[in-house]
């Protein structure tokens, strides 16, 4: 008999935190007007408990869906902030970037106000409008800080370009609609349809300047993938280490084009470092935990999903790392294990020696089996509320009830 689904849900959510983005595990928010408040019917405490249980079920369902997409190798979305030197630092570079993504006005550009501009003159008007921040201050031509961020949203080859544009439009409206000005352009000159987005750092009204961090990029990836799935397209957003891609980072654009000129098709694989091996072991442990939880489920669908995860791990061996090729790591791990065992042995001997020295030998208190019987020692005295057993070498502090237990075996 398998485990109830409630227990399996808890295991999946726990292991899912080690594999997926936090944003992908949160239940999808509904419109505020459609949320039913159970506190009115069941009371405050029962209503909150019911809401938490619903959120837990929704999180477990999203983890199952994320596991299904990952083991099925659903195409992964790509969100990248272009890291060119001095990108977005001043209006001169913002103007040059807008010229580049629109091919000097040949491609259509769409703004946060849903305006579609085509041609050189509308582009010049947009650049003149962007030269002033929403608060009325002018953006300098050269700035020491980023006045705009250039982001690329890309999808796998073969994805309909218009669907990618619509997904980016939906995501940008949700993420930056009332907070920052932005403009985006669709590019279809490569096999991978991608959208270039330029986002102003200054807020529209009140708020903080845009300063994206790693957690923000993770949220953007999941939001973009969610928008694509709403369009009916298969899209996924997971960390590289979850898919056994650690240590195989893609080449930078400059190196990629240089290799193409030289005729180099595939770069030589990098040796696995200690950090890569550690990441593999962590992800392998989490995947094994998900397999064990799904196997013990009473639901046949979970058991079928467990079989898919096992097949995925055979193709991408997350738990079986070629440690034989890393003699330095093996030597260090073996040395650490021996040191731990040696320290444990010394600690046990110290504890045993302390117990033997505390149990004073009393030949006049022999028992039938020949062992010394511990009795209340008249030579013991009180010291700060504890008994002290006199010994030839040292005085051993004992608990208040220790004299009654001396000599007894556990």
N, C-alpha and C positions, 0 to 999 in steps of 0.2 A: 504494500500500500504506500502510495507516494505522499509527499508533504502537501498540505493545503496550499492553495495559490497565494494566500496572504503571507505565509512564511517565505515562499519563493520570491515574492515581490520585494520583501525587505532585503534579501540577499542580493537581488539584482541591482537594487538602488545603491547598496553599499559598494559593490564591486564596480558599478558604473561610474562612480566618482573617480576611480583610478584610471578609467579608460577614455571617457568622453568629456566634452566641454560641459561646464555647469549650465550654460544657457540651453544646451540641447536636452537636458534632463528636466528642466522646469516645465510644468504644464502650460500649454498655450493659453494666453489670456483672452478672455471673451470680452465683449462689450460690457461696460459697466451697467447699462440699463437691463441687460439680460441676466445678470447675476441674481439668483434667488437667495435670499437671506434666511437660512434655516433657524436663526435665533428667535425669530418671531413665533415660530411654531413649537420648537422644542426647548427653548431656553438658551441662555448665553453659553453655558459650559457645554451642553450637548451639541449646540450649533457649531461651536468652534471645533469640537472633536469630529463632527461629521465633515466639516470643511477640510480638516487635516487628513482624514481618511480618503476623501476624494482626491486631494492633491497627491497623496502617496500612490494611489492607484493610477492616476494620470502619469506620474513620474515613471512608475514601473512599465506602463504601456509604452512610453516614449523610449525607455531603455531597450525594451524588446525590439521596437522598430529600428532603433539605432544599431543594435546587434545584427538584425536581419540585413540592413543595408550594408553594413561593414563586411560581413562574411560573404555577401553576394557581390562584393567589389563594385558597388555603385559608384559612378563617376564623382570625383571630389571637386568641389568648387575651389577657386583660388581668389584670395583677396590680398593685395600687396600694396604697400605704400612705397612709391618710387623713391629711392634713396640717392638720387643724383646730387652732386655737390651744389649746395646753396639753392636747392629746389624750394620755391615758394618764398624766398627771402627778398621781398621787395616787389614792387609792381612791375619792374622790368622783366623779371623772371616769370611772373604770373602771366604777363602779356605774351611772352615767348611761348609759354606752355599752351595757352589757348590757341595761338597760331598753329602750333604743332599738331594738337589733337584734331583741329578742324581742317587741317591741310590748307591753312590760309583762307578759310571761309568756304571751301569746296564741300565740306561735310556739314550736316545739320547738327546744331547744338541745342540742347534743351536745358532750361533753367528750372530753379525751384518754383517759380511762378507759372510753370507749365507753358512757357513761351518757347516756340521753336523758331530758331533763327537760322537763316541760310544766306550766305553771301558775305563779302568783305565789310560793307558798310554796317549791317546789323552787328557784326562781330566787333567793329570799332566802337559802336555805341555801348555794347555790353562791357567792353574793357574800360571805357570812360566811366561807366556807372560803378564798376568795381574799384576804381581808383579811390573812392571814398568809402570809409567804413560806415556801417549803419548808424553809428553814433555821431557821424558828421566829421570825424577826423580823417585826414588824408593819409593814404598808404604811401610811404616814401618809396622812391625808386630803388634804393638799396636799404635793406633792413638787416639788423643783427639777429632777428628772430623770424620764424616762419609766419608769414601772413596768410598762407594757403597751403593745403595738403593735396598732393596728387595721388589718387588711389586708382588701382586697376581691379576690376571685377571680371574674372574670366571663367569659362566653362569648357568642358571637353569638346573635342572635335565632333562635328555632326549635330551639335545642338542647334535648334532653330535660333537664328540671330534675333528675331523680333521678340521671341519669348525671353531671351536673356535681357534685352532692353527693358521689357515690361517688368521683369523681376527686379532689376536695378532701380527702376522708377518707383516701384512699390516700396522697396526697402529704404531708399533715400527719403521718401516722404514720411515714413514711420520714424526713422532715426534722426533726421535733421530738418524735418519740414518746417517747424516753427522756431528753430534755434539758430541755424546757420544758412547762409546762402551757398548755393552750389550750382554747377553746370556739368553736363555729361554728354559724351559723344560715343556712338557705337562704331567699332571698327570690325570690318569683315575681310580685311586683306590677308589674314592668316587663317589656318585651319581651325584654330580655337577662336570662337567669337568672344570678344572682350569689349568692355566699356571703360573709357577713361573718364574719371570724375575729378573735378577740381572743387574743393570745399574751402570756404573762407574760415580762418581761425577765429575771427572776432564774432561774437554772438549778435544776433539780430536785435534783440531788445536788452534783456538783462540776463546775466549768467556768466559762466566761466568761458575762457578761451578754449578752443579745441586743442587737446593735448593727448592724442591716442596712445595707449599703452597695450601691452600684450593681451590683457583681458578684453580690451575694446576690440582688437582684431579678431579674437575668438568669437565675440558676440556678433561682429559684422559677418563673419563667415557663416555662422549658424543662421543669422537672419536672411542672408542671401540664399542659402540652401532652402530655407523654409519658404521663401517667396517663389523659388523655382518649383518646389513641390506643389505649391498652390496652383502653379500653371500646368500641372500634370506631368512635369518632367522628373526623372529620377536624378536626385542630387543628394550629396552627403557632405558632411563637414566633420572630420575627426582629426586628432593630432597624428603626426607622422609616426610617432612611436607606437601608437595603437595598431597601425597597419604594418609594423615591422619595417619601417622605412628610415629608422634611425641610422645615421652613418652613411646614408646615400642621398645627401642633399643635392638638389639640382644645381647645375652650373649657373653662374652669373651670365648676364646677357653678353658682356664683352668677351668672356671666355668661350661662350657658345659660338659666337660668330668667328672668333679666331680659330677654333677647332674646325669649323666648316671650311674656312679658307685653306687650312693645312691638310684637309682630308681625314681628320680624326673623327671617327663615328661615335665611339663610346670611350669615355675616360676609364682609366684603370681604377678598380675599386680601392677604396681607402681601407687600411687595416682597422680592425675593431679596437677602440680604446676602452679604458676601464669604465668611463661614463656610459658608453654605448652598451656595454655588457650589463651594467647595472640597470639601465633602462629596459633592456630586453627581459631581464629576470623579473622586474616589477610587473611589466605588462603580461608576461607569461603566467605569473601567479594570479593576476586578476582574471585572465581568460580561463584559467583552470577553475577558479572559483565560480565563474558563471556557468561553466559546463557542469560542475557538480550540482549546482542549484537547479539547473534545468533538468538534469537527469532524474533528480528526486521528486520532481513535480508530478502531481497526479494528472496534469493536463497532457494529452498526447501531442498537442501542438508544441509545447515546451520541449518535449523529448525529441521531436523532429528537429527543432532549432538547435538542440545540443549536438545532434549528429552533424549539422552544418558547421557549427563552430569547431568541432573536432577536425573536419576536413579542411577548414580554413587554417587551422594551426599546423596541419601537416604540410600544406603548401608554404605557409609563412611560419617557420618553426620559431615561435617566440620563446618557448620554454627550453628548447634544446640549443644552447649556444655553443659554438665550437671553441670551448675553453682550451682545448689541446693546443691551439694556435697562439695562446696567450700564456707562455710559461711564467712571465713575471707576475701575472695576477694569481696563477695557481700557487706559485711559491709563497706569495704573500698570504693568501688565504690559508694555506696549510700551516704556515708559521703562526698565524694568528690563532688558529684552532688549537695548536699544541700549547701555546702560551695560556690560552683560556683554561685548558685542562690542567696544566701545571698549577695555575693560580687556584683553581677549584680544589685540587688535592691538598695544597698547603693550607687552604682555609679549613677544610674538613679536619685535617690533623690538628690544627690549632684548637678547633672547637672540642674535639675528642680529648685532647690533652688538658684543656681547662676543666672539662667535666670530671676526668679522673683525679685531677689534683684537688677538686672541690670535694669529691666523695672520699673523705679521710678513712684510711684503713683502721678498723677497730677490732683487734683480735679477740677481745673479751666479749664481743657481741656476735659470736658465731651462730649460725642457724644450722638446721639439720642437713642442708645440702652443701655445707662448707663455705658458703658465700658470706661475706661480711654483711651484717644487718645495720643499716643506717638508723641511728636514733638521734634524738635532740642532743646536740653537742653542748656540753656545759661551758666549753671554752669560747663559744661564739658570743660576740658582743654587737650591740647596735651601733650603726654608723649611718647617720642621715636617713634613718628609717629602714635600713637594709641590714641583713646579717653578713658577717664577715667570717669566712672559714679560715682559721690559721693554717699556714703551710710553711714548710721549711724554706721555700724559695720566695713566695709572695703571698699576699692576702688576696683572696678571690672574692669579689662582691657577688652576693647571691640575692635572689628575690626573697621576700619575706617568708614564703611558704616553702623555700628550697630545702631546708633541713628535713622536712617530712618526705621528700621525694628522693633523697640521696640514696644511691645504690639500687634504685628500681630500674628495671629494663622496660623500654617502651615496646 
